[in-house]
Amino acid sequence: MTDNARARKLADRIQVVVAETLDRRIKDPRLGFVTITDARVTGDLREATVFYTVYGDDEERAASAAALESAKGVLRSEVGRQTGVRFTPTLAFVPDALPDNARTIEDLLDKARAKDAEVREVSTGKTYAGDADPYRKPGDDEADAGDGAVGDGADGHAAGGAAAE
């Protein structure tokens, strides 16, 4: 069983090797603007998952996925040659969901900004229902006087104390 540090190092090296090989050796015209975002290797170092993003529309993403699948053998042999491990891991290419998640978050933030602007527009020129600052300040003595402090009983004796014997 290998340790996780070795798997992380191999994954980082696979990410670099795949990105450089795609840039320098793979000349497939279907391959668009592909960015290798991450690579993960299983604990036994037998399988590697390479995450990628493609700049473009759905057709370009599908064409780039097909190009990556067809170049898998060349990429695996290059990974084996440059890493020097006993068993070269099999490569699996997975489209990264990061851009979709970022787009969803941006849409939610835009909705929140629109709601904030709507509330700001409705509240212009309006006044508070009560005082502008409803909290007591340390110098407000008229609110503290005669408020029936907790320790005073109805007959003037301290409440909660022991009965006199």
N, C-alpha and C positions, 0 to 999 in steps of 0.2 A: 504494500500500500504506500503510495507516495503522499507527500505532504502538500498542503494547499499552496504553499509558497512556490513550489516547483510548478504546479499547474498554472498559477497566475503568471509566472515568468514565461512559461511556454505559450500561454495565451497572448501575452503582450508581444512576444516575438512573432507568433503566427499573424497577428494583426498587421505588424509592420511588413512582413514578407509578402503577404497577400496584397496589401496596398501598393507596395513597390512593384510587384510583378504585374498587377493590373495596369499600372502606369507605364511600365517599360516594355513588357513582352507581349501582352495580349492586345492584338490589333483587330478585334472583332468590331465591325461597324455597328452592331446592335448595342454594344456597351456604351451607355450614356455617361452622364456625370455621376459616377458611383463614388460614394464615400464609405469607407469601412469604419464603422463607429465603434465596434467592440468585438471581442472574441472571447469565448469561454471554452475551457477544456474540462472534460470529466476527470474525476479523481484518479482513474486508471490510465489517463493520458491516451485513450484509444479514440475518442471522438471529440471533434472541435466544432463549435457552432460559431459562425462568423456572421455578425449583424452588419447590415449595410443600409444606406439610404440612397435614393436616386432622385436627382433634381429633374422634374418634368411631370408630364401627365401620366395617366394610367397605361397608355400604350408604351411609353418609354420605360416605365417600370417593368412591364411584362417582358419587353424585349431585353432589358438588362438582366432580368432574372434568367431568361433562357440563355443568354450569353455566359452568365456565371456558371450555370449548370454544365454548359458545353466545355468550359475552360477548367472544370473541377480537377481533371486529371493532371493538367499542366501545373496548376496551382499546388496540388498535393505533392507532386514530385519536387517542386521548388521549395516547398516547406520542409520536406524531408532532407533535401540537400543542404539547406541553410541552417537547420536546427540541429542536425546530427543525433537525433534520438533513435533508439533501437527500432521502435515501431512508429511510423508516421501516422498521425491521427487522420481519420476520415473527416472530410470537410462537409459541413452542411451550411448552406447559405439561407439566412432568415431575414426578411425585410424588417428593419427596425421600426418600432411604433413611436419612436420619440417625436418625429415631426407631427404626426397626427395628434399626439397628446398635447404638444405645444400649441397646435392650432385650436384644439378644444379649450385649453386654458385661456388663450387670447380671446376667443369668442365669449367665454364667461366673463372675462374682465371688461370687455366692451359692453356687455349687457349691464354689468354693475355700474360702469361709468354713466351709461344712459339713464339708469334708475336714479343715480345720485344727482344728475343734472335735472331730472324731472322733479325730484324732491326740492332741490335748491330753487327751481323756478316757482314752484307752488308756495314755498315759504318766504319769498321776498315780499316785504311790506307787511308781514304778519307780526303780531305781538305774542308774547307769552301768555298763557292762561292765568298764571299766578305771577309771582315775582320773577324777575330775571334770574336771580340767584336764590334758590329755595333753601339753601343750607345756612345753618347758624354760624355766626362768627364768634371768636373768643370774647369780643368786647360787648356782645349783646346781653346786657344785664336784665332788661325788662322781661325777657323770655324765661330767665332762670328764676325770677322771684315768684314765690307762691305757687310753684308747680306741684306741690305735694310730694316732697322727697320720699324715697322708699322707706327710710328708717322711722318715720313718724307714724304712730298709730292714731286712731280716731280720738283716743282719750289723752293724747299727749305723751304717752309712755313709748319707750322703744319697742318696736315690734320684733318678734322672733327671739326675744331674750328668755332667760329662765324666769319662772314665776317666783315672787318673793315669798320666803317662808316665815 
